[in-house]
Amino acid sequence: MVAGEAYLHRYLAEFDFRYNRRAALKISDAERAEDLLRNARDKRLTYRRIGEASYA
């Protein structure tokens, strides 16, 4: 598996988030930012060294 494939679900989730909260839905940039921060609360981003990731 190519490394980029391991993150495909994250890329798709980001575009899904953007599409569903676009200006056509009358959601302002401030509301979009608040949504993002609310959903990121209490989440922790961790990093692994190259070779530690397991691609199942």
N, CA, C and O of each residue as an XYZ file, in Angstrom:
224
protein
N       0.851     -1.170      0.000
C       0.000      0.000      0.000
C       0.899      1.237      0.000
O       1.867      1.321      0.756
N       0.566      2.167     -0.842
C       1.286      3.430     -0.896
C       0.886      4.259      0.316
O      -0.270      4.227      0.738
N       1.842      5.006      0.879
C       1.584      5.775      2.094
C       0.370      6.686      1.948
O      -0.411      6.819      2.890
N       0.196      7.312      0.794
C      -0.936      8.204      0.585
C      -2.276      7.497      0.696
O      -3.266      8.094      1.118
N      -2.307      6.231      0.320
C      -3.544      5.461      0.400
C      -3.993      5.269      1.845
O      -5.185      5.149      2.129
N      -3.026      5.241      2.742
C      -3.359      5.050      4.152
C      -4.152      6.231      4.697
O      -4.871      6.092      5.686
N      -4.028      7.383      4.063
C      -4.700      8.589      4.534
C      -5.860      9.007      3.648
O      -6.448     10.067      3.864
N      -6.193      8.212      2.676
C      -7.257      8.554      1.748
C      -8.558      8.880      2.476
O      -9.241      9.836      2.111
N      -8.910      8.108      3.491
C     -10.150      8.361      4.222
C     -10.139      9.735      4.874
O     -11.189     10.365      5.000
N      -8.968     10.212      5.292
C      -8.871     11.538      5.897
C      -9.054     12.625      4.852
O      -9.730     13.622      5.106
N      -8.460     12.443      3.681
C      -8.626     13.420      2.605
C     -10.105     13.516      2.219
O     -10.649     14.609      2.061
N     -10.734     12.365      2.074
C     -12.140     12.354      1.687
C     -13.016     12.983      2.760
O     -13.973     13.687      2.441
N     -12.707     12.742      4.013
C     -13.473     13.346      5.104
C     -13.341     14.866      5.080
O     -14.309     15.580      5.342
N     -12.146     15.359      4.766
C     -11.949     16.808      4.694
C     -12.794     17.421      3.583
O     -13.449     18.441      3.794
N     -12.784     16.806      2.400
C     -13.571     17.337      1.291
C     -15.070     17.208      1.562
O     -15.848     18.074      1.162
N     -15.470     16.146      2.232
C     -16.863     15.981      2.632
C     -17.258     17.103      3.583
O     -18.334     17.684      3.440
N     -16.401     17.413      4.550
C     -16.643     18.504      5.500
C     -16.790     19.824      4.760
O     -17.726     20.580      5.020
N     -15.878     20.107      3.843
C     -15.929     21.367      3.092
C     -17.193     21.473      2.257
O     -17.862     22.506      2.251
N     -17.515     20.396      1.553
C     -18.676     20.411      0.662
C     -19.965     20.618      1.450
O     -20.819     21.411      1.052
N     -20.105     19.914      2.553
C     -21.338     19.991      3.340
C     -21.483     21.305      4.088
O     -22.564     21.604      4.595
N     -20.436     22.084      4.169
C     -20.498     23.353      4.887
C     -20.154     24.527      3.982
O     -19.656     25.551      4.449
N     -20.414     24.383      2.716
C     -20.073     25.434      1.753
C     -21.011     26.637      1.902
O     -22.049     26.556      2.559
N     -20.628     27.733      1.288
C     -21.374     28.994      1.405
C     -22.807     28.865      0.887
O     -23.692     29.582      1.354
N     -23.049     27.978     -0.056
C     -24.397     27.814     -0.605
C     -25.391     27.376      0.468
O     -26.598     27.554      0.310
N     -24.889     26.810      1.543
C     -25.769     26.379      2.628
C     -25.959     27.478      3.666
O     -26.543     27.256      4.727
N     -25.452     28.675      3.339
C     -25.585     29.846      4.210
C     -24.849     29.677      5.539
O     -25.287     30.196      6.566
N     -23.743     28.958      5.517
C     -22.909     28.810      6.706
C     -21.705     29.725      6.536
O     -20.963     29.614      5.561
N     -21.521     30.617      7.481
C     -20.433     31.584      7.375
C     -19.085     30.932      7.706
O     -19.025     29.831      8.254
N     -18.018     31.636      7.361
C     -16.679     31.149      7.689
C     -16.518     31.003      9.196
O     -15.881     30.060      9.664
N     -17.089     31.926      9.953
C     -16.989     31.863     11.418
C     -17.697     30.617     11.959
O     -17.175     29.938     12.843
N     -18.880     30.323     11.427
C     -19.614     29.130     11.859
C     -18.854     27.857     11.483
O     -18.808     26.897     12.252
N     -18.266     27.865     10.297
C     -17.490     26.719      9.836
C     -16.283     26.496     10.746
O     -15.968     25.358     11.095
N     -15.607     27.586     11.129
C     -14.443     27.485     12.010
C     -14.860     26.986     13.396
O     -14.177     26.156     13.995
N     -15.988     27.500     13.901
C     -16.483     27.045     15.199
C     -16.806     25.555     15.175
O     -16.504     24.835     16.127
N     -17.416     25.096     14.095
C     -17.717     23.672     13.916
C     -16.440     22.836     13.969
O     -16.364     21.824     14.666
N     -15.452     23.283     13.221
C     -14.191     22.568     13.155
C     -13.545     22.474     14.531
O     -13.109     21.400     14.946
N     -13.484     23.595     15.232
C     -12.860     23.609     16.554
C     -13.652     22.790     17.569
O     -13.067     22.123     18.422
N     -14.963     22.840     17.479
C     -15.804     22.051     18.387
C     -15.555     20.560     18.186
O     -15.476     19.803     19.153
N     -15.431     20.142     16.925
C     -15.206     18.726     16.627
C     -13.789     18.280     16.950
O     -13.547     17.092     17.159
N     -12.851     19.218     16.992
C     -11.455     18.872     17.279
C     -11.155     18.881     18.777
O     -10.093     18.426     19.201
N     -12.064     19.384     19.559
C     -11.843     19.483     21.006
C     -11.614     18.098     21.617
O     -12.309     17.136     21.291
N     -10.641     18.023     22.493
C     -10.279     16.791     23.208
C      -9.743     15.695     22.288
O      -9.726     14.523     22.664
N      -9.313     16.062     21.109
C      -8.663     15.107     20.208
C      -7.163     15.324     20.305
O      -6.708     16.443     20.541
N      -6.411     14.284     20.128
C      -4.963     14.398     20.203
C      -4.360     13.851     18.917
O      -4.702     12.753     18.478
N      -3.485     14.604     18.332
C      -2.793     14.196     17.128
C      -1.460     13.596     17.533
O      -0.662     14.234     18.219
N      -1.229     12.376     17.106
C       0.030     11.716     17.439
C       0.788     11.397     16.157
O       0.198     11.241     15.088
N       2.068     11.307     16.284
C       2.929     11.003     15.143
C       3.693      9.721     15.417
O       4.046      9.417     16.557
N       3.939      8.985     14.360
C       4.755      7.779     14.461
C       5.985      7.970     13.602
O       5.951      8.668     12.588
N       7.047      7.357     14.009
C       8.265      7.398     13.207
C       8.072      6.520     11.965
O       7.257      5.598     11.965
N       8.817      6.816     10.931
C       8.746      6.034      9.693
C       9.061      4.588     10.039
O      10.037      4.303     10.734
N       8.238      3.689      9.554
C       8.437      2.269      9.803
C       7.599      1.753     10.965
O       7.427      0.541     11.090
N       7.070      2.628     11.821
C       6.250      2.193     12.938
C       4.795      1.996     12.557
O       4.069      1.249     13.213
N       4.371      2.664     11.497
C       2.966      2.564     11.091
C       2.669      1.163     10.575
O       3.468      0.570      9.851
N       1.526      0.654     10.953
C       1.127     -0.672     10.462
C       0.036     -0.476      9.429
O      -1.015      0.089      9.730
N       0.273     -0.927      8.247
C      -0.695     -0.814      7.169
C      -1.378     -2.157      7.023
O      -0.863     -3.051      6.351
N      -2.511     -2.302      7.637
C      -3.218     -3.582      7.630
C      -3.984     -3.794      6.358
O      -4.635     -4.825      6.193
